[in-house]
Amino acid sequence: MLHRNNGRGWRRGRFGHERFLILICDVHRRHFILTAAAGALVGLCAPTAMAQQAGKAQAATTRPQVILVLGDSLSAEYGLARGTGWVALLEKRLAQEKIAATVVNASVSGETTSGGRSRLAALLVQHRPNQVVIELGGNDALRGLPLKNTEENLSWMVQTAQKSGAKVLLVGMQVPPNYGTDYANRFAATFSAVAKAHKAGVVPFFLKGVADGPDPTRLFQPDRIHPRAEAHPQMLANVWPELQKLLR
């Protein structure tokens, strides 16, 4: 009896061992299938991910450039019919040159460098410009603000725009001799000095060919401060060569 019981016990042990081996094989087989499936899935997903990344890169490349103009009344078409100022003419020039770009004119009449500084950060976030044209400083002189403040504000705006990834063009101004020779010279030199310090583009004198002609009053409105519409093509001609260098 003991022998038979031992025999049955041995047979049960053998059959249990076989079932255990079959279970192990089944687990390994399933693991192999899952591993192969995962590998195939990765292989399928990799080209998709690469295609998505390539699509994003292409979209970034083909996205039209955004040119932000931050200026005062000279850029805000003060006293002019809409569409006749130099910024509107810039849009037409870009279209003629077949340059894919959008122009955002954030200019405000009466704006100072301090006012531009307070608005710039939000504009950079909102529009994500590729180029920033800063045409400010004239009202600082008209109000007799310290040149040091003007220079600091311009420097801050240039650096802030550059940190956002934009290229910067400073548009310089000059004041009449009645402001005093020393002040006039230092004011005119401020724009080039800031541009040089931060490796930005610069237009030395925005109103070249307008305010320094034989009869400058001819191209100005009755206030003798704001140019007439006839002067704005020349103003664009002063800006375009320097701006063109910054366009991709």
C-alpha positions as CSV (number, residue, x, y, z in Angstrom):
1,M,0.0,0.0,0.0
2,L,2.8,2.3,0.8
3,H,4.4,1.5,-2.5
4,R,1.3,2.3,-4.5
5,N,0.7,5.4,-2.6
6,N,4.3,6.5,-3.2
7,G,3.8,5.6,-6.9
8,R,0.7,7.7,-7.2
9,G,2.4,10.4,-5.3
10,W,5.3,10.3,-7.7
11,R,3.0,10.3,-10.8
12,R,1.2,13.3,-9.4
13,G,4.5,15.1,-8.8
14,R,5.7,14.3,-12.3
15,F,2.4,15.5,-13.9
16,G,2.5,18.7,-11.7
17,H,6.1,19.3,-12.8
18,E,5.1,19.0,-16.5
19,R,2.2,21.4,-16.0
20,F,4.6,23.8,-14.3
21,L,7.0,23.6,-17.2
22,I,4.2,24.2,-19.7
23,L,3.1,27.3,-17.7
24,I,6.6,28.7,-17.7
25,C,6.9,28.2,-21.5
26,D,3.5,29.8,-21.9
27,V,4.6,32.8,-19.9
28,H,7.8,33.1,-21.9
29,R,5.9,32.8,-25.2
30,R,3.5,35.6,-24.1
31,H,6.4,37.8,-23.0
32,F,8.1,37.2,-26.4
33,I,4.9,38.2,-28.2
34,L,4.4,41.3,-26.1
35,T,8.0,42.3,-26.6
36,A,7.8,41.9,-30.3
37,A,4.5,43.8,-30.4
38,A,6.0,46.7,-28.4
39,G,9.0,46.8,-30.7
40,A,6.8,47.0,-33.7
41,L,4.7,49.7,-32.0
42,V,7.8,51.7,-31.3
43,G,8.9,51.3,-34.9
44,L,5.6,52.5,-36.1
45,C,5.5,55.5,-33.7
46,A,9.0,56.7,-34.4
47,P,8.4,57.8,-38.0
48,T,5.2,59.5,-36.8
49,A,7.0,61.4,-34.1
50,M,9.8,62.4,-36.5
51,A,7.2,63.5,-39.1
52,Q,5.4,65.6,-36.4
53,Q,8.8,67.3,-35.4
54,A,9.6,67.9,-39.1
55,G,6.1,69.4,-39.5
56,K,6.6,71.8,-36.6
57,A,10.1,72.8,-37.9
58,Q,8.6,73.5,-41.3
59,A,5.7,75.5,-39.9
60,A,8.2,77.6,-37.9
61,T,10.2,78.2,-41.1
62,T,7.2,79.0,-43.3
63,R,5.5,81.3,-40.7
64,P,5.4,84.8,-42.0
65,Q,7.8,87.2,-40.3
66,V,6.3,89.6,-37.9
67,I,7.6,93.1,-37.8
68,L,6.7,95.2,-34.8
69,V,6.9,98.9,-35.1
70,L,7.0,100.7,-31.8
71,G,6.9,104.4,-32.5
72,D,5.3,107.8,-31.8
73,S,3.1,110.1,-34.0
74,L,5.6,109.9,-36.9
75,S,4.7,106.3,-37.3
76,A,1.1,106.5,-36.1
77,E,0.0,108.6,-39.2
78,Y,-0.8,111.7,-37.2
79,G,-2.7,114.2,-39.3
80,L,-2.6,111.8,-42.3
81,A,-5.2,109.8,-44.2
82,R,-5.1,106.2,-43.1
83,G,-2.8,104.1,-45.3
84,T,-0.5,107.0,-46.3
85,G,2.1,106.8,-43.6
86,W,5.5,105.1,-43.9
87,V,4.4,102.0,-42.0
88,A,1.5,101.4,-44.4
89,L,3.9,102.0,-47.3
90,L,6.3,99.4,-45.7
91,E,3.5,96.8,-46.0
92,K,3.1,97.6,-49.7
93,R,6.9,97.4,-50.2
94,L,7.0,94.0,-48.6
95,A,4.3,92.7,-50.8
96,Q,6.0,94.1,-53.9
97,E,9.3,92.4,-52.8
98,K,7.3,89.1,-52.2
99,I,8.5,89.0,-48.6
100,A,6.1,87.1,-46.4
101,A,5.8,89.4,-43.4
102,T,3.1,90.9,-41.2
103,V,3.5,94.4,-39.9
104,V,2.1,95.3,-36.5
105,N,2.0,99.0,-35.9
106,A,2.0,99.6,-32.2
107,S,2.8,103.3,-32.5
108,V,1.0,105.9,-30.3
109,S,1.0,109.6,-30.8
110,G,2.9,111.4,-28.0
111,E,4.8,108.3,-27.0
112,T,8.1,108.6,-25.1
113,T,10.8,106.1,-24.6
114,S,9.4,105.5,-21.1
115,G,5.9,104.8,-22.5
116,G,7.4,102.4,-25.1
117,R,9.3,100.6,-22.4
118,S,6.2,100.1,-20.3
119,R,4.4,98.5,-23.3
120,L,7.1,96.5,-25.0
121,A,7.1,93.3,-22.9
122,A,3.4,92.7,-23.4
123,L,3.7,93.4,-27.2
124,L,6.5,90.8,-27.5
125,V,4.4,88.1,-25.8
126,Q,1.4,89.0,-27.8
127,H,2.9,89.2,-31.3
128,R,6.2,87.2,-31.0
129,P,7.9,89.5,-33.6
130,N,11.0,88.6,-35.6
131,Q,12.0,92.2,-36.0
132,V,11.3,95.2,-33.8
133,V,11.6,98.7,-35.1
134,I,11.9,101.3,-32.3
135,E,11.1,104.8,-33.4
136,L,11.0,106.7,-30.1
137,G,12.9,109.5,-28.5
138,G,11.7,112.6,-30.3
139,N,9.1,113.4,-27.6
140,D,11.7,112.9,-24.9
141,A,13.5,115.9,-26.5
142,L,10.4,118.0,-26.9
143,R,9.6,117.5,-23.3
144,G,13.1,118.2,-22.1
145,L,13.6,114.8,-20.5
146,P,17.1,113.9,-19.4
147,L,19.2,112.2,-22.1
148,K,20.4,109.6,-19.6
149,N,16.8,108.4,-19.2
150,T,16.3,108.3,-22.9
151,E,19.5,106.2,-23.4
152,E,18.6,103.8,-20.6
153,N,15.1,103.3,-21.9
154,L,16.3,102.6,-25.4
155,S,19.0,100.2,-24.1
156,W,16.4,98.3,-22.1
157,M,14.0,98.0,-25.0
158,V,16.7,96.8,-27.4
159,Q,18.0,94.2,-25.0
160,T,14.5,93.0,-24.0
161,A,13.5,92.6,-27.7
162,Q,16.7,90.8,-28.4
163,K,16.2,88.4,-25.5
164,S,12.9,87.5,-27.0
165,G,14.6,86.4,-30.2
166,A,13.9,89.5,-32.3
167,K,16.3,91.6,-34.3
168,V,16.2,95.3,-33.5
169,L,16.3,98.4,-35.6
170,L,16.7,101.8,-33.9
171,V,15.3,104.8,-35.8
172,G,17.3,107.9,-34.8
173,M,16.1,111.5,-34.6
174,Q,17.7,114.9,-34.4
175,V,16.5,118.1,-32.9
176,P,16.7,121.7,-34.2
177,P,19.8,123.8,-33.4
178,N,17.7,126.0,-31.1
179,Y,17.9,123.2,-28.5
180,G,21.6,124.1,-28.2
181,T,24.5,122.6,-30.1
182,D,25.7,120.4,-27.3
183,Y,22.3,118.9,-26.5
184,A,21.5,118.4,-30.2
185,N,24.8,116.6,-30.8
186,R,24.5,114.3,-27.8
187,F,20.9,113.6,-28.6
188,A,21.6,112.6,-32.2
189,A,24.6,110.4,-31.0
190,T,22.5,108.5,-28.5
191,F,20.8,106.2,-31.1
192,S,24.0,105.1,-32.8
193,A,25.7,104.6,-29.4
194,V,22.9,102.4,-28.1
195,A,22.8,100.4,-31.4
196,K,26.5,99.9,-31.4
197,A,26.6,98.8,-27.7
198,H,24.0,96.1,-28.4
199,K,24.8,95.2,-32.0
200,A,21.4,96.4,-33.3
201,G,20.6,98.1,-36.6
202,V,20.2,101.8,-36.8
203,V,18.9,104.6,-39.0
204,P,20.9,107.6,-38.0
205,F,18.3,110.2,-39.0
206,F,14.7,109.2,-39.7
207,L,13.9,112.6,-41.4
208,K,16.9,112.7,-43.7
209,G,15.9,114.4,-46.9
210,V,12.8,115.7,-45.2
211,A,13.8,118.1,-42.4
212,D,17.3,119.0,-43.8
213,G,16.3,120.1,-47.2
214,P,16.5,123.7,-48.7
215,D,12.8,124.3,-47.8
216,P,12.0,121.8,-45.0
217,T,8.7,123.5,-44.1
218,R,7.3,122.4,-47.5
219,L,7.1,118.8,-46.3
220,F,5.6,119.5,-42.9
221,Q,2.1,120.0,-41.7
222,P,1.2,123.4,-40.3
223,D,2.5,122.5,-36.8
224,R,6.0,122.1,-38.4
225,I,6.5,119.0,-36.4
226,H,4.7,116.2,-38.3
227,P,5.6,115.5,-41.9
228,R,3.0,115.6,-44.7
229,A,2.0,112.5,-46.6
230,E,4.4,113.5,-49.4
231,A,7.4,113.0,-47.0
232,H,6.6,109.5,-45.9
233,P,8.0,107.7,-49.0
234,Q,11.3,109.3,-48.2
235,M,11.0,108.3,-44.6
236,L,10.5,104.7,-45.7
237,A,13.4,105.0,-48.1
238,N,15.6,105.9,-45.0
239,V,14.4,102.9,-43.1
240,W,14.2,100.2,-45.8
241,P,17.9,99.5,-46.4
242,E,18.6,98.9,-42.7
243,L,15.4,96.9,-42.1
244,Q,16.1,94.8,-45.2
245,K,19.3,93.6,-43.6
246,L,17.3,92.1,-40.7
247,L,14.8,90.3,-42.9
248,R,15.4,86.6,-43.5
